[in-house]
Structures are given as C-alpha cells and as structure tokens.
Amino acid sequence: MAAVTAHADTLKVLTAGAFKQVVVAMAPAFEARTGHRLDIQNDTAGALVKRIGAGERFDVLMLTPAALKTLAAEGRVAPDSMTPLATVDIGVAVKAGAPRPRIDTVADFKQALLDARKVAYIDPAAGGSSGIYLDGLFQRMGIADAIRAKAVLVPGGLVAERVVTGEADLAVHQISEILPVRGAELVGPLPAAIQNSTTYAGAVASDTAHAEAARSLLAAMTGPDAAATLAAKGMTPPR
C-alpha cells in the first residue's frame, strides 16, 4: 500500500448530474484499490461545456457523446479515450404517498401534466439534457403554453426535491436523479413513444498530468461491477 500511495493521484472528475450518482457509488472501491482520490464535481451538460470552454481544468469528463466529440475536435479531450458508460431514461416522480398518475400512454402522460398544479423540470436555459428535450416535447404535444404557466424550472440538481417540498406535484427528470431523492417516488418512465434515452460517455483531458490514472477510472466504470451499480442507480449499460 505504501508503494501505491506514493504514486497516488487526485483526479478531478467533471460529470453531468445524471451520472453523478454512479461515479459517487463506485468511487470508494476505485480509491481503495488504486490509492487515487477523486474530486467529483457535477453540473448540467451545457454548463460543463461552458466551464471547460472558459478554461477550467479537469482530468476526467463524463458527458454526452455529442458534447465529447465537440470537445475532442477542440483538442480538450483525447479522442482515443472516449468510452460509452451508460444510458438513462426520463421518468416521472411524485411525493411519496401521493396519488400516482397514469403515464402508461402518451395521452395519459399529457393528461397527468395538465392535471398537475405545478410541474418541475430542468430549466432548458441551464443546458440540462432532459429540460431541453422536454421543452421541445411539450411544444410537439401542443401543451407548451399550459405547462410553462405552471412550470417550476430548476437550474440544476435534483428536480424531484421540488415534489418533496410541495413546490410541484410532478417532477419530470432523468431516473438516475429521481431515485436518490428521499421522500420522492418514481411513478415510472415516460411512454416508449416519447421516451428520450440519454447516453453518457467518459473521456480523459488531453492535457491531464494523470493520464494513466484517468484511463484506469474509465476502465473501472465499464468493469464487471459497473452493471450492478448502474441498475441500482436507475441506468443501464450503454445501448
């Protein structure tokens, strides 16, 4: 252990919020096995891209593949390090013990939204993947004005907390960010016809001083223990 510790690195890990719970869950085993330490920071996908564009340094980045490809083209991440990690769906949450609306069909989901007093979701302006998708979905469903009138727009973080506090009746967010919220209950995923699955991938910074350690973290995130952790956090292996 002394030899491992002598070569231990602290890795700064930037992750989109939906994937944070997986990184946090897998961090202790990785740290114990390698001696490295993880400094885990999360934000919306859009905000992370802006932070990196403004010059923020990092060692490992976990983001959507499209965003990583753009950053690779800009020379900010190593293209050969890009690794698919997980897929997550959008779900609906209510306060634990509250009536669970029907969301089995698109018509059911639409009615549940219209019946709700307040609906919480990520503010599209904040750059969160689910918020951007839902904003467009509500427009396609013809209910954009009705939903915006009662929207609780969350700049980032755990949207389902808004149903726990009573600020909203429904929360619509990625399932991996619903499950950690105590006092919130997952009703289920969006109907398949309107589901929007988001894939997350990881990459190593092109200028990291800890490339070997950073790549070993990505390897751990796709190792034999990853599938069970993903399932527990509301995600699946990349598809």
Phi and psi in degrees as GROMACS dihedral restraints (atoms count N, CA, C in turn):
[ dihedral_restraints ]
;  ai    aj    ak    al  type     phi  dphi    fc
    3     4     5     6     1   -61.6    20    10
    4     5     6     7     1   -38.4    20    10
    6     7     8     9     1   -67.6    20    10
    7     8     9    10     1   -39.6    20    10
    9    10    11    12     1   -64.2    20    10
   10    11    12    13     1   -46.2    20    10
   12    13    14    15     1   -62.2    20    10
   13    14    15    16     1   -33.9    20    10
   15    16    17    18     1   -62.9    20    10
   16    17    18    19     1   -27.0    20    10
   18    19    20    21     1  -110.8    20    10
   19    20    21    22     1    19.0    20    10
   21    22    23    24     1   -74.7    20    10
   22    23    24    25     1   145.3    20    10
   24    25    26    27     1  -119.8    20    10
   25    26    27    28     1   156.5    20    10
   27    28    29    30     1  -104.0    20    10
   28    29    30    31     1   118.7    20    10
   30    31    32    33     1  -100.0    20    10
   31    32    33    34     1   127.0    20    10
   33    34    35    36     1   -86.6    20    10
   34    35    36    37     1   117.4    20    10
   36    37    38    39     1  -111.6    20    10
   37    38    39    40     1   119.4    20    10
   39    40    41    42     1  -101.4    20    10
   40    41    42    43     1   128.0    20    10
   42    43    44    45     1  -137.2    20    10
   43    44    45    46     1   143.8    20    10
   45    46    47    48     1   -62.0    20    10
   46    47    48    49     1   148.9    20    10
   48    49    50    51     1   -56.1    20    10
   49    50    51    52     1   -38.2    20    10
   51    52    53    54     1   -64.3    20    10
   52    53    54    55     1   -25.3    20    10
   54    55    56    57     1   -97.7    20    10
   55    56    57    58     1    -5.7    20    10
   57    58    59    60     1   -57.4    20    10
   58    59    60    61     1   -43.4    20    10
   60    61    62    63     1   -61.2    20    10
   61    62    63    64     1   -33.3    20    10
   63    64    65    66     1   -69.1    20    10
   64    65    66    67     1   -45.7    20    10
   66    67    68    69     1   -61.7    20    10
   67    68    69    70     1   -45.2    20    10
   69    70    71    72     1   -61.9    20    10
   70    71    72    73     1   -40.5    20    10
   72    73    74    75     1   -67.4    20    10
   73    74    75    76     1   -34.9    20    10
   75    76    77    78     1   -90.7    20    10
   76    77    78    79     1   -11.1    20    10
   78    79    80    81     1   -60.0    20    10
   79    80    81    82     1   -47.3    20    10
   81    82    83    84     1   -58.0    20    10
   82    83    84    85     1   -42.9    20    10
   84    85    86    87     1   -66.9    20    10
   85    86    87    88     1   -40.1    20    10
   87    88    89    90     1   -64.2    20    10
   88    89    90    91     1   -44.8    20    10
   90    91    92    93     1   -64.5    20    10
   91    92    93    94     1   -41.1    20    10
   93    94    95    96     1   -66.7    20    10
   94    95    96    97     1   -37.4    20    10
   96    97    98    99     1   -76.2    20    10
   97    98    99   100     1   -36.2    20    10
   99   100   101   102     1  -105.1    20    10
  100   101   102   103     1   -21.3    20    10
  102   103   104   105     1    84.9    20    10
  103   104   105   106     1   -11.1    20    10
  105   106   107   108     1   -72.9    20    10
  106   107   108   109     1   159.4    20    10
  108   109   110   111     1  -121.4    20    10
  109   110   111   112     1   147.2    20    10
  111   112   113   114     1  -112.7    20    10
  112   113   114   115     1   128.9    20    10
  114   115   116   117     1  -103.8    20    10
  115   116   117   118     1    97.9    20    10
  117   118   119   120     1   -95.8    20    10
  118   119   120   121     1   122.7    20    10
  120   121   122   123     1  -128.2    20    10
  121   122   123   124     1   138.4    20    10
  123   124   125   126     1  -125.5    20    10
  124   125   126   127     1   159.1    20    10
  126   127   128   129     1  -164.8    20    10
  127   128   129   130     1   176.6    20    10
  129   130   131   132     1   -68.4    20    10
  130   131   132   133     1   159.2    20    10
  132   133   134   135     1   -58.1    20    10
  133   134   135   136     1   -45.5    20    10
  135   136   137   138     1   -63.1    20    10
  136   137   138   139     1   -40.5    20    10
  138   139   140   141     1   -66.6    20    10
  139   140   141   142     1   -37.4    20    10
  141   142   143   144     1   -64.3    20    10
  142   143   144   145     1   -41.8    20    10
  144   145   146   147     1   -60.2    20    10
  145   146   147   148     1   -41.8    20    10
  147   148   149   150     1   -65.3    20    10
  148   149   150   151     1   -42.3    20    10
  150   151   152   153     1   -61.9    20    10
  151   152   153   154     1   -43.0    20    10
  153   154   155   156     1   -68.5    20    10
  154   155   156   157     1   -38.8    20    10
  156   157   158   159     1   -62.1    20    10
  157   158   159   160     1   -29.1    20    10
  159   160   161   162     1   -83.5    20    10
  160   161   162   163     1    -0.5    20    10
  162   163   164   165     1   107.3    20    10
  163   164   165   166     1     5.8    20    10
  165   166   167   168     1   -64.5    20    10
  166   167   168   169     1   135.5    20    10
  168   169   170   171     1   -90.4    20    10
  169   170   171   172     1   153.1    20    10
  171   172   173   174     1  -160.4    20    10
  172   173   174   175     1   170.7    20    10
  174   175   176   177     1  -110.0    20    10
  175   176   177   178     1   -42.3    20    10
  177   178   179   180     1  -131.4    20    10
  178   179   180   181     1   139.4    20    10
  180   181   182   183     1  -126.9    20    10
  181   182   183   184     1   132.5    20    10
  183   184   185   186     1  -121.2    20    10
  184   185   186   187     1   113.2    20    10
  186   187   188   189     1  -153.6    20    10
  187   188   189   190     1  -176.9    20    10
  189   190   191   192     1   -72.4    20    10
  190   191   192   193     1   150.0    20    10
  192   193   194   195     1   -57.7    20    10
  193   194   195   196     1   -38.2    20    10
  195   196   197   198     1   -62.0    20    10
  196   197   198   199     1   -43.7    20    10
  198   199   200   201     1   -66.1    20    10
  199   200   201   202     1   -39.7    20    10
  201   202   203   204     1   -65.0    20    10
  202   203   204   205     1   -38.1    20    10
  204   205   206   207     1   -62.4    20    10
  205   206   207   208     1   -40.0    20    10
  207   208   209   210     1   -63.5    20    10
  208   209   210   211     1   -44.5    20    10
  210   211   212   213     1   -67.5    20    10
  211   212   213   214     1   -32.5    20    10
  213   214   215   216     1   -66.1    20    10
  214   215   216   217     1   -40.6    20    10
  216   217   218   219     1   -64.6    20    10
  217   218   219   220     1   -28.2    20    10
  219   220   221   222     1   -85.2    20    10
  220   221   222   223     1    -2.6    20    10
  222   223   224   225     1    82.3    20    10
  223   224   225   226     1    16.9    20    10
  225   226   227   228     1   -93.3    20    10
  226   227   228   229     1   -24.2    20    10
  228   229   230   231     1  -128.9    20    10
  229   230   231   232     1   154.8    20    10
  231   232   233   234     1   -78.0    20    10
  232   233   234   235     1   117.9    20    10
  234   235   236   237     1   -56.7    20    10
  235   236   237   238     1   -36.2    20    10
  237   238   239   240     1   -76.6    20    10
  238   239   240   241     1    -3.8    20    10
  240   241   242   243     1   -96.3    20    10
  241   242   243   244     1    -8.0    20    10
  243   244   245   246     1   -64.9    20    10
  244   245   246   247     1   125.7    20    10
  246   247   248   249     1  -134.6    20    10
  247   248   249   250     1   118.3    20    10
  249   250   251   252     1   -61.8    20    10
  250   251   252   253     1   137.5    20    10
  252   253   254   255     1  -118.6    20    10
  253   254   255   256     1   -44.4    20    10
  255   256   257   258     1  -167.6    20    10
  256   257   258   259     1   164.7    20    10
  258   259   260   261     1  -127.7    20    10
  259   260   261   262     1   141.6    20    10
  261   262   263   264     1  -135.9    20    10
  262   263   264   265     1   145.0    20    10
  264   265   266   267     1  -102.6    20    10
  265   266   267   268     1   164.9    20    10
  267   268   269   270     1   -89.6    20    10
  268   269   270   271     1   139.9    20    10
  270   271   272   273     1  -132.6    20    10
  271   272   273   274     1   176.8    20    10
  273   274   275   276     1  -119.2    20    10
  274   275   276   277     1   138.0    20    10
  276   277   278   279     1  -127.9    20    10
  277   278   279   280     1   151.0    20    10
  279   280   281   282     1  -130.0    20    10
  280   281   282   283     1   170.4    20    10
  282   283   284   285     1   -67.8    20    10
  283   284   285   286     1   139.5    20    10
  285   286   287   288     1   -55.2    20    10
  286   287   288   289     1   130.4    20    10
  288   289   290   291     1    91.8    20    10
  289   290   291   292     1   -13.3    20    10
  291   292   293   294     1   -77.6    20    10
  292   293   294   295     1   158.2    20    10
  294   295   296   297     1   -56.6    20    10
  295   296   297   298     1   140.1    20    10
  297   298   299   300     1   -98.4    20    10
  298   299   300   301     1   115.0    20    10
  300   301   302   303     1   -70.3    20    10
  301   302   303   304     1   155.6    20    10
  303   304   305   306     1   -75.6    20    10
  304   305   306   307     1   130.5    20    10
  306   307   308   309     1  -134.9    20    10
  307   308   309   310     1    23.9    20    10
  309   310   311   312     1   -66.9    20    10
  310   311   312   313     1   -34.2    20    10
  312   313   314   315     1  -119.8    20    10
  313   314   315   316     1   167.9    20    10
  315   316   317   318     1   -60.9    20    10
  316   317   318   319     1   -40.8    20    10
  318   319   320   321     1   -63.1    20    10
  319   320   321   322     1   -40.4    20    10
  321   322   323   324     1   -61.9    20    10
  322   323   324   325     1   -46.9    20    10
  324   325   326   327     1   -62.5    20    10
  325   326   327   328     1   -43.4    20    10
  327   328   329   330     1   -59.5    20    10
  328   329   330   331     1   -44.4    20    10
  330   331   332   333     1   -66.7    20    10
  331   332   333   334     1   -38.1    20    10
  333   334   335   336     1   -61.1    20    10
  334   335   336   337     1   -40.5    20    10
  336   337   338   339     1   -64.5    20    10
  337   338   339   340     1   -44.5    20    10
  339   340   341   342     1   -69.1    20    10
  340   341   342   343     1   -31.6    20    10
  342   343   344   345     1   -76.8    20    10
  343   344   345   346     1   -23.2    20    10
  345   346   347   348     1   -69.6    20    10
  346   347   348   349     1   144.6    20    10
  348   349   350   351     1   -70.4    20    10
  349   350   351   352     1   -44.6    20    10
  351   352   353   354     1  -140.8    20    10
  352   353   354   355     1   143.3    20    10
  354   355   356   357     1  -124.3    20    10
  355   356   357   358     1   123.9    20    10
  357   358   359   360     1  -101.4    20    10
  358   359   360   361     1   136.1    20    10
  360   361   362   363     1  -159.2    20    10
  361   362   363   364     1   167.8    20    10
  363   364   365   366     1   -65.6    20    10
  364   365   366   367     1   135.5    20    10
  366   367   368   369     1   -63.3    20    10
  367   368   369   370     1   119.8    20    10
  369   370   371   372     1   -55.6    20    10
  370   371   372   373     1   -31.6    20    10
  372   373   374   375     1   -66.3    20    10
  373   374   375   376     1   -18.9    20    10
  375   376   377   378     1   -81.1    20    10
  376   377   378   379     1   -11.3    20    10
  378   379   380   381     1    90.4    20    10
  379   380   381   382     1     8.9    20    10
  381   382   383   384     1   -73.5    20    10
  382   383   384   385     1   137.6    20    10
  384   385   386   387     1   -58.4    20    10
  385   386   387   388     1   -45.5    20    10
  387   388   389   390     1   -68.4    20    10
  388   389   390   391     1   -37.9    20    10
  390   391   392   393     1   -64.3    20    10
  391   392   393   394     1   -41.0    20    10
  393   394   395   396     1   -64.5    20    10
  394   395   396   397     1   -43.7    20    10
  396   397   398   399     1   -64.9    20    10
  397   398   399   400     1   -45.7    20    10
  399   400   401   402     1   -64.3    20    10
  400   401   402   403     1   -37.0    20    10
  402   403   404   405     1   -58.3    20    10
  403   404   405   406     1   -43.8    20    10
  405   406   407   408     1   -70.9    20    10
  406   407   408   409     1   -37.4    20    10
  408   409   410   411     1   -62.1    20    10
  409   410   411   412     1   -45.3    20    10
  411   412   413   414     1   -62.6    20    10
  412   413   414   415     1   -34.9    20    10
  414   415   416   417     1   -65.6    20    10
  415   416   417   418     1   -44.3    20    10
  417   418   419   420     1   -66.0    20    10
  418   419   420   421     1   -29.0    20    10
  420   421   422   423     1   -82.5    20    10
  421   422   423   424     1    -7.0    20    10
  423   424   425   426     1    77.0    20    10
  424   425   426   427     1    21.2    20    10
  426   427   428   429     1  -124.7    20    10
  427   428   429   430     1    17.3    20    10
  429   430   431   432     1   -57.9    20    10
  430   431   432   433     1   -46.7    20    10
  432   433   434   435     1   -65.1    20    10
  433   434   435   436     1   -41.1    20    10
  435   436   437   438     1   -64.3    20    10
  436   437   438   439     1   -39.9    20    10
  438   439   440   441     1   -73.8    20    10
  439   440   441   442     1   -41.0    20    10
  441   442   443   444     1   -61.8    20    10
  442   443   444   445     1   -30.5    20    10
  444   445   446   447     1   -67.1    20    10
  445   446   447   448     1   -21.6    20    10
  447   448   449   450     1  -128.0    20    10
  448   449   450   451     1    21.8    20    10
  450   451   452   453     1   -77.5    20    10
  451   452   453   454     1   140.2    20    10
  453   454   455   456     1  -107.9    20    10
  454   455   456   457     1    97.7    20    10
  456   457   458   459     1   -85.9    20    10
  457   458   459   460     1   123.1    20    10
  459   460   461   462     1  -105.0    20    10
  460   461   462   463     1   125.6    20    10
  462   463   464   465     1   -69.7    20    10
  463   464   465   466     1   -16.9    20    10
  465   466   467   468     1   166.3    20    10
  466   467   468   469     1   166.5    20    10
  468   469   470   471     1    94.3    20    10
  469   470   471   472     1  -154.2    20    10
  471   472   473   474     1   -94.5    20    10
  472   473   474   475     1   101.1    20    10
  474   475   476   477     1   -60.1    20    10
  475   476   477   478     1   -36.5    20    10
  477   478   479   480     1   -62.7    20    10
  478   479   480   481     1   -17.0    20    10
  480   481   482   483     1   -60.4    20    10
  481   482   483   484     1   -24.9    20    10
  483   484   485   486     1   -70.8    20    10
  484   485   486   487     1   -24.9    20    10
  486   487   488   489     1   -80.5    20    10
  487   488   489   490     1   -29.2    20    10
  489   490   491   492     1   -66.2    20    10
  490   491   492   493     1   -40.4    20    10
  492   493   494   495     1   -79.7    20    10
  493   494   495   496     1   -12.5    20    10
  495   496   497   498     1    89.5    20    10
  496   497   498   499     1     3.9    20    10
  498   499   500   501     1   -69.2    20    10
  499   500   501   502     1   -24.2    20    10
  501   502   503   504     1  -142.4    20    10
  502   503   504   505     1   157.2    20    10
  504   505   506   507     1   -91.7    20    10
  505   506   507   508     1   -33.6    20    10
  507   508   509   510     1  -125.9    20    10
  508   509   510   511     1   144.5    20    10
  510   511   512   513     1  -124.3    20    10
  511   512   513   514     1   133.0    20    10
  513   514   515   516     1  -119.8    20    10
  514   515   516   517     1   115.0    20    10
  516   517   518   519     1  -159.7    20    10
  517   518   519   520     1   172.1    20    10
  519   520   521   522     1   -66.1    20    10
  520   521   522   523     1   138.1    20    10
  522   523   524   525     1   -57.7    20    10
  523   524   525   526     1   -36.2    20    10
  525   526   527   528     1   -64.6    20    10
  526   527   528   529     1   -17.6    20    10
  528   529   530   531     1  -103.1    20    10
  529   530   531   532     1    -0.9    20    10
  531   532   533   534     1   -91.6    20    10
  532   533   534   535     1   -45.2    20    10
  534   535   536   537     1   -57.5    20    10
  535   536   537   538     1   -34.6    20    10
  537   538   539   540     1   -74.5    20    10
  538   539   540   541     1    -9.5    20    10
  540   541   542   543     1   -86.1    20    10
  541   542   543   544     1   110.9    20    10
  543   544   545   546     1   -68.6    20    10
  544   545   546   547     1   133.9    20    10
  546   547   548   549     1    93.3    20    10
  547   548   549   550     1    -5.2    20    10
  549   550   551   552     1  -109.6    20    10
  550   551   552   553     1   151.5    20    10
  552   553   554   555     1  -130.0    20    10
  553   554   555   556     1   128.5    20    10
  555   556   557   558     1   -74.5    20    10
  556   557   558   559     1   120.5    20    10
  558   559   560   561     1   -76.6    20    10
  559   560   561   562     1   -41.6    20    10
  561   562   563   564     1   156.5    20    10
  562   563   564   565     1   177.7    20    10
  564   565   566   567     1   -77.6    20    10
  565   566   567   568     1   163.0    20    10
  567   568   569   570     1   -60.7    20    10
  568   569   570   571     1   153.6    20    10
  570   571   572   573     1   -54.4    20    10
  571   572   573   574     1   146.0    20    10
  573   574   575   576     1   -55.8    20    10
  574   575   576   577     1   -34.2    20    10
  576   577   578   579     1   -64.9    20    10
  577   578   579   580     1   -24.1    20    10
  579   580   581   582     1  -123.7    20    10
  580   581   582   583     1    12.2    20    10
  582   583   584   585     1   -68.7    20    10
  583   584   585   586     1   146.8    20    10
  585   586   587   588     1  -128.7    20    10
  586   587   588   589     1    99.7    20    10
  588   589   590   591     1   -83.5    20    10
  589   590   591   592     1   134.2    20    10
  591   592   593   594     1  -111.3    20    10
  592   593   594   595     1   128.3    20    10
  594   595   596   597     1   -96.4    20    10
  595   596   597   598     1   138.8    20    10
  597   598   599   600     1  -114.0    20    10
  598   599   600   601     1   145.0    20    10
  600   601   602   603     1  -135.3    20    10
  601   602   603   604     1   164.0    20    10
  603   604   605   606     1  -120.1    20    10
  604   605   606   607     1   156.8    20    10
  606   607   608   609     1  -153.0    20    10
  607   608   609   610     1   158.7    20    10
  609   610   611   612     1  -101.5    20    10
  610   611   612   613     1   138.4    20    10
  612   613   614   615     1   -59.8    20    10
  613   614   615   616     1   139.5    20    10
  615   616   617   618     1   -67.6    20    10
  616   617   618   619     1   -22.9    20    10
  618   619   620   621     1  -110.9    20    10
  619   620   621   622     1    16.6    20    10
  621   622   623   624     1   -65.1    20    10
  622   623   624   625     1   145.7    20    10
  624   625   626   627     1   -90.6    20    10
  625   626   627   628     1     0.1    20    10
  627   628   629   630     1  -126.7    20    10
  628   629   630   631     1    47.8    20    10
  630   631   632   633     1   -59.5    20    10
  631   632   633   634     1   -43.8    20    10
  633   634   635   636     1   -63.0    20    10
  634   635   636   637     1   -45.9    20    10
  636   637   638   639     1   -65.5    20    10
  637   638   639   640     1   -39.7    20    10
  639   640   641   642     1   -63.7    20    10
  640   641   642   643     1   -42.5    20    10
  642   643   644   645     1   -68.3    20    10
  643   644   645   646     1   -31.6    20    10
  645   646   647   648     1   -68.1    20    10
  646   647   648   649     1   -30.3    20    10
  648   649   650   651     1   -66.7    20    10
  649   650   651   652     1   -45.0    20    10
  651   652   653   654     1   -62.9    20    10
  652   653   654   655     1   -36.9    20    10
  654   655   656   657     1   -63.3    20    10
  655   656   657   658     1   -40.2    20    10
  657   658   659   660     1   -65.2    20    10
  658   659   660   661     1   -35.0    20    10
  660   661   662   663     1   -70.1    20    10
  661   662   663   664     1   -13.3    20    10
  663   664   665   666     1  -117.0    20    10
  664   665   666   667     1    10.9    20    10
  666   667   668   669     1   -77.9    20    10
  667   668   669   670     1  -173.1    20    10
  669   670   671   672     1   -63.5    20    10
  670   671   672   673     1   -24.4    20    10
  672   673   674   675     1   -87.7    20    10
  673   674   675   676     1    -8.2    20    10
  675   676   677   678     1   -68.9    20    10
  676   677   678   679     1   -40.5    20    10
  678   679   680   681     1   -59.7    20    10
  679   680   681   682     1   -43.3    20    10
  681   682   683   684     1   -65.3    20    10
  682   683   684   685     1   -39.6    20    10
  684   685   686   687     1   -66.4    20    10
  685   686   687   688     1   -42.4    20    10
  687   688   689   690     1   -59.0    20    10
  688   689   690   691     1   -46.0    20    10
  690   691   692   693     1   -60.8    20    10
  691   692   693   694     1   -42.0    20    10
  693   694   695   696     1   -65.7    20    10
  694   695   696   697     1   -26.1    20    10
  696   697   698   699     1  -100.5    20    10
  697   698   699   700     1    10.8    20    10
  699   700   701   702     1    82.6    20    10
  700   701   702   703     1    22.2    20    10
  702   703   704   705     1  -122.7    20    10
  703   704   705   706     1   171.4    20    10
  705   706   707   708     1  -130.0    20    10
  706   707   708   709     1   163.5    20    10
  708   709   710   711     1   -56.7    20    10
  709   710   711   712     1   154.7    20    10
  711   712   713   714     1   -56.8    20    10
  712   713   714   715     1   139.5    20    10
